[in-house]
Amino acid sequence: MSVPSSDSPDSPDSPDASGSSGSSDAPGSAGAPGSSGPPASSAAATSVLVPYAGYLRVYEPLAAFPEPERSHWARYVRRPGPELPDAQDELRRSLAALVPVPPVPVPVQESAEAFVTTVDGTVLVCPWRTRLRGWLALAELEGGTLPAPVLDAMLPPVVRAQLTADYERWRTRNPDARPWIRDAAWRVPLRWFVLFADEEREYVPRGGGSGSGTGTAPGAGRPGSGAAPVLRYRTPMAQARRRLARALKALRESIEEGPMTEGLVEVGRWLEEFHPRALVELDYGGLVHAVGAEVLAADHSAADVAEGIEALRAGDGDAAMAAYERFAERWRAVRDLQFAN
């Protein structure tokens, strides 16, 4: 569906991403976005906030993209006019596509939009790939996220069957497609925090603007007195991979193989598909609207996860459990809000 899919160990890791159903099958063309995507200025400018999900994103340098996609992104980052769209713009467009009857949960063409940031003078791009993520979200919904009657009311079986057939045909032509963005509703998975250190944490309270001045920070909101708060982490790809490898080693030496190790392996495979000089970002996104400022300011989840892993490496099971319980209690309180009246 247009609303991005949630992160799951079952989501495909393999990757490249692609254009419309009429995109070329020639090598290198699968990653090119459709040319008919709406410009950033076409998104409805509204104060309505669309919660509540966190995001894991990868930004790659222009050199990582094959032609003609590289040229598209080079033009995209230089274009004049309104500032580039943020995460709220993307979600509003997705929700707008669900209003028609029947709904349009997966766009007809791939998005030509991206999030952009600049690090040490290098422009980095994170394509939205809304169409691909929509198909992945649909597969997850059919896997049991919603009760069947609710799913049938939202998306009639005939609509889902057509979308599935479209995806299967597209996947045959683009077997290596992958998203640059993963999301999780009402939580940030523990395995995401493994990639980051507490010193990479950036918290900007409400009204603080984008905080970093490094481009279109998607979770930052528009500058001004009413700008949304931001809580995010950013790290180089090489550092993220090293941390994940160390954490996986510590877990395998301390506990049996299970969901935690499987989740880390799955995230690691996804990261391996990207350029070694990419940037990895964990963004609390709409989750910042679900909890208060004091909770956000006190949230050091990456530090809790790192402390737990170090305790496992040192053989201190009690300290590891204490760190995990702090993390679990914090996120249990957030997940409980999903069912609040």
Buried (B, 14 or more C-beta within 10 A) or exposed (E): BBBBBBBBBEBBBEBBBBBBBEBEEEEBBBBBBBEEBEEBEEBEEEEEBBBBBBBBBBBBBBEBBEEBBBEBBEEBBEEEEEEBBBBBBBBBBBBEBBEEEEBBBBBEBBBBBBBBBBBEEEBBBBBBBBBBBBBBBBBBBBEEBBEEEEBEEBBEEEBBEEBBEBBEEBBEBBEBBBBBBBBBBBBBBBBBBBBBBBEBBBBBBBEBBBBBEBBBBBBBBBBEEEBBBBBBBBBBBEBBBEBBEBBBEBBEEBEEEEEBBEBBBBBBBBBEBBBEBBBBBBBBBBBBBBBEEEBBEEBBBBBBBBBBBBBBBEEBEEBBEBBBEBBEEBBEEBEEEEEEE
